[in-house]
Amino acid sequence: MKMLRQISGLAVMGITLLMVGCARNEPVRYSGIDSASTLTVNTDDDADRIPYRYSPLVDWRKYDSIIIDPVKIYQGNDGQFDDMAQDDRRTLATYMQEQFSKALEPRFNKVKEPAANTLRLKLTLTGADTTPQVVGTFTKFDLAGGPYNIVQSIRGGKGLMSGSVDYAVEIYDANSHELLKAYVARQYPNAMNVSASIGSLSAAEVGIEKGAEELAEALR
């Protein structure tokens, strides 16, 4: 019984240390994006992943074409890349361009010039967090991280020592330049997704895939 209490105590201590070790600041409005002044606090159930947004009523069905601008890498002082290498930032920006284009292709015709019934999508990579190798995978199963990650998996929350990606989405009417939708997001894989813990950028890439799919669904 005494040994069990000791193990439980170590588990709680381990979880506390891991939580402190992987804590990150929450996404912000990012003062350097054009839509920053229009973003308001999101109070819906997805607020943990999309804390700020601008979302007026729009009839998306009238739009059948889209211009997807090249993904920008945020340069503002309020960016959340920490010490991520520039090469890794460029890798994620390229992956974001590919995945959002792929997700939107079934719904829209991709065009290069503004026209009637055309959207313009602007994506900005604003931050990212890598997954510590070995440790990220180990916490899926060890005594400290395993139970926490199981709960987070059920809740849809972020796993311990898991990477993530931060970005801003801005959607305009390509002809009128009217802002139709904007939000900032933090995306990450399911807390028990083991494959997303292999490779320092794998969790961020899975987050990009999720974000692309969610946007495609929202514009249907």
N, C-alpha and C positions, 0 to 999 in steps of 0.2 A: 504493500500500500504506500509505504514511504517512497519507494522507488517510482511509483506511478505519479505521485505528487511532484517529485523532482523532474520527471519527464515532462509533465504538464507545464511546470514552471519554465523549463527550458524552451518549450514550444512557444509559450506566450512571449518570453523574452526575445526569441528568434523572430517572431512575427513583428514585434515592436521595432526591432533593429532594422528589419527588412523594409518596413513601412517608412521609417525615417530615411533609410538609404535611397529609396526610389521616389520620394516625394518630389513633386514638381509644382511650380506655380500654375494656376489655372489660366486658360487662354484669355486674352484681353481683346479689346476692340481693335487694336492695331491702328494707331493714329496715322500710319502712312498709307492706308488703303482708301480709295476714293469714297467708299460708302460708310466710313467710320462714324460720321455724324448722324447717320440714319439708323444705326443699329441700336436695338433696345434689348433689355434683359429678357431671355426666354424663360418662361415659367412653366412650360409643358414638361411632360415626362422625360423628354430627351435632352433636358437642359444640361445634364452632366457631360454630354458630347457636343451639344450646340448651345453654348451659353449666351450668345448674342445673335440677333437676327433682325431682318427687315422682310416682312412677308405679307404684302397686301394681297387682296383677292385678284387673281389673274386667270383668264381663260386660256390655259396653255394649249388647248386643242386647236386654236387658230394658227399656231406656229408649226410650220413643217420643215424649216431649215435652220441651220445654226452655224455661226462662225465661232470657232474655238481658238482664242488667242494663245500664243505660246505661254506656258506657265512661267510666272515670274518668281524669283527667289527674293523674299522680303529682306530689305536692307535696314529697316528701322531699328532704333535702339531698344524698342519693346518686342523685338523678335525673340523666339524661344528655341534657339538652336543650341544653346550652351556652347560647348567647345567642339561641336560636330565639324568635321573636316569639310572644306569647300567641295571636294570631289564627291563626298557622300551627299551633300545638298544637291549637287547637279544630277547625281544618279536618281535621287528621289523625284526631282522636278521632271526629268525625262520619263520616269515611270508613271508619274501622275498624268502627263500629257497622253501617254499611250492608253492608260486605263480609262480615263474619262472619255476619250474619243471612242474607244471600243464600246463602252457602256451606252453611249448616246447614238451610236450608228444605226441601230435598229429603229429608232424613233424619228431621227432627223436626217435630212440631206445635209451633208457638210459642204458649205460654200465658203467663198473667200471675200465676196463683196456684199455690202448691205442691200437688202431688197425687202419687199413686202413679206409679211409673215415670217420674218427671220429674227432669231435671237443672237445675241453676242455673249459668249461666256468668257469671263475673266477669272482665272485661277491664280492664287498666290500662295506659294509654300511659305508658311510663316514660322515653322519650328518643327523639330523632330527630336526624338529620344531613341537612342540605340538600345539594343538588348545586350546586357553583359553575357558574354559567351560562357558556357558551362553552368554558371550560376543561374541564368535565366531558365534553363531546362531543369536544373536540379530542384528549383523551388516548386515545380509542378507536382513533385512527389515526396519531398522531404517532410519531416514531422512538423516543421514550422510553417512552411509555405503551402503544403498540400491542402489542408482544411480551409485556409483562407482563400486559395484560388478556386476551390470547389464552390464556396459561397459566392465569390465574385462572378464565377461562370453562370450561376443561376440568376444573379442579379443583372447580368450584362455589364458588370464593372470591369475595371482594368486589373490585370493580374500583377502580382509582385514581380519586380525586376523585369517588367515587360516594356518593350519599346512602344512608341506611338508616333503619330504624325499630326501636326497642326497646320491648318490652311484656311484660306478665305475664298468664298465663292461669291461672285457678283454676276448677275444676269441682267442684260439690258435688251430693250427693243432696238435692233440694229439700225432701224431707220430713224426713229425719233430720239434715240439715246436715253429714253426713260428707264430708270432703274426699276426692275420688276421683282427682283428677289436678291437678298444678300444675307450671308451668315458667316460666322467663323466656327470652326469645328475642331475637335480633337477625336481622332479615330484610333482604335487599337483592336487587336484580335481578341477572340474569346479567351478568358483567363486560363482555360485548360487546353488551348491549342498548342500542342507540343511542337509541331512543325514550324510554327511561327516564332519559336524561340531559338531556332538553329539559323545562324547568320545574323550579324549585328543589325542589318537593315530589314530583316524579314518581317518583323512585327509592324514596322512602319509601312512596308509595302502592302501587307494584308489590310492595314487601316485605309490605305489609298483605295484598294479594291472595294472595300465596304462603302467608302464615301462615294465612289463613282456609281455603284449600284443604287444607293439610296437617292442620289440626285436623279438618276434616270427614272426611278420609280415615281419621284415627286413631280416630274414633268410630263407624265403620261396623260 
